[in-house]
Amino acid sequence: MRALSSRLAQIVDALPLRPGMRVLEIGGAPGAAARAVADRIGDGHILVIDRSARGVALTERNAAAEIAAGRMSVRAVAAEDFELLPGEPPYDLAFAVRVGALDGRHPGAGERARRRIAAALVPGGRLFIDGGDPLRGVELPRGPA
Ligand SMILES: C[S@@+](CC[C@H](N)C(=O)[O-])C[C@H]1O[C@@H](n2cnc3c(N)ncnc32)[C@H](O)[C@@H]1O
């Protein structure tokens, strides 16, 4: 896989990452940003979700080392349908880059996705998307997903 693009490197640099964090990336195929995040969170964990089965397969191939080490996992699911598995701890931070459901291109899907993401985050957990400088925080709904 090619080196991280400067566009994604800027995004990863701007995320408030700390060692030990649990991070959720939405629409993260083929795994370039997620691998860079995994490098920065030490014994933390990043879950990449993507609605494309092909994208998930590519991510699994590109991030085989991180997955084998237990530092990353990948799941085929749309953000609008995402929920934590039984016993899965919530995530500290979520981000998405160029994902239509979250950048305003699909408002209905966006509302459902934001509810699902909010339900999968710790209290006070934040969602960041591209389109800011370079990121912007997204207001998340409170209450049931
Ligand atoms: C334009 S690509 C961007 C990929 C990567 N984030 C980047 O910036 O290079 C959008 C990705 O988001 C995924 N995607 C789009 N809508 C989604 C949704 N509602 N839930 C999960 N994944 C989604 C697509 O399958 C695709 O892999």
The ligand as an SDF file (V2000), in Angstrom:
LIG
                    3D

 27 29  0  0  0  0  0  0  0  0999 V2000
  -14.6700    8.4720   -0.8050 C   0  0  0  0  0  0  0  0  0  0  0  0
  -14.2280    7.0510    0.1180 S   0  0  0  0  0  0  0  0  0  0  0  0
  -13.1380    7.7490    1.3310 C   0  0  0  0  0  0  0  0  0  0  0  0
  -12.2150    6.7260    1.9330 C   0  0  0  0  0  0  0  0  0  0  0  0
  -11.2430    7.3020    2.9830 C   0  0  0  0  0  0  0  0  0  0  0  0
  -11.9810    7.7810    4.1410 N   0  0  0  0  0  0  0  0  0  0  0  0
  -10.4150    8.4070    2.3950 C   0  0  0  0  0  0  0  0  0  0  0  0
  -10.6780    9.5830    2.6550 O   0  0  0  0  0  0  0  0  0  0  0  0
   -9.5000    8.0780    1.6410 O   0  0  0  0  0  0  0  0  0  0  0  0
  -15.7090    6.7500    1.0950 C   0  0  0  0  0  0  0  0  0  0  0  0
  -15.6520    5.4420    1.8520 C   0  0  0  0  0  0  0  0  0  0  0  0
  -16.6960    5.4640    2.8050 O   0  0  0  0  0  0  0  0  0  0  0  0
  -17.4990    4.2940    2.6560 C   0  0  0  0  0  0  0  0  0  0  0  0
  -18.8690    4.6990    3.0350 N   0  0  0  0  0  0  0  0  0  0  0  0
  -19.6660    5.5540    2.3730 C   0  0  0  0  0  0  0  0  0  0  0  0
  -20.8170    5.7320    3.0300 N   0  0  0  0  0  0  0  0  0  0  0  0
  -20.7380    4.9600    4.1500 C   0  0  0  0  0  0  0  0  0  0  0  0
  -21.6210    4.7080    5.2360 C   0  0  0  0  0  0  0  0  0  0  0  0
  -22.8170    5.3080    5.2740 N   0  0  0  0  0  0  0  0  0  0  0  0
  -21.2280    3.8720    6.2150 N   0  0  0  0  0  0  0  0  0  0  0  0
  -20.0040    3.2630    6.1440 C   0  0  0  0  0  0  0  0  0  0  0  0
  -19.1350    3.4550    5.1340 N   0  0  0  0  0  0  0  0  0  0  0  0
  -19.4910    4.3060    4.1480 C   0  0  0  0  0  0  0  0  0  0  0  0
  -17.3270    3.8620    1.2130 C   0  0  0  0  0  0  0  0  0  0  0  0
  -17.5930    2.4880    1.0440 O   0  0  0  0  0  0  0  0  0  0  0  0
  -15.8720    4.2250    0.9680 C   0  0  0  0  0  0  0  0  0  0  0  0
  -14.9910    3.1930    1.3650 O   0  0  0  0  0  0  0  0  0  0  0  0
  1  2  1  0
  2  3  1  0
  2 10  1  0
  3  4  1  0
  4  5  1  0
  5  6  1  0
  5  7  1  0
  7  8  2  0
  7  9  1  0
 10 11  1  0
 11 12  1  0
 11 26  1  0
 12 13  1  0
 13 14  1  0
 13 24  1  0
 14 15  1  0
 14 23  1  0
 15 16  2  0
 16 17  1  0
 17 18  1  0
 17 23  2  0
 18 19  1  0
 18 20  2  0
 20 21  1  0
 21 22  2  0
 22 23  1  0
 24 25  1  0
 24 26  1  0
 26 27  1  0
M  CHG  2   2   1   9  -1
M  END
$$$$
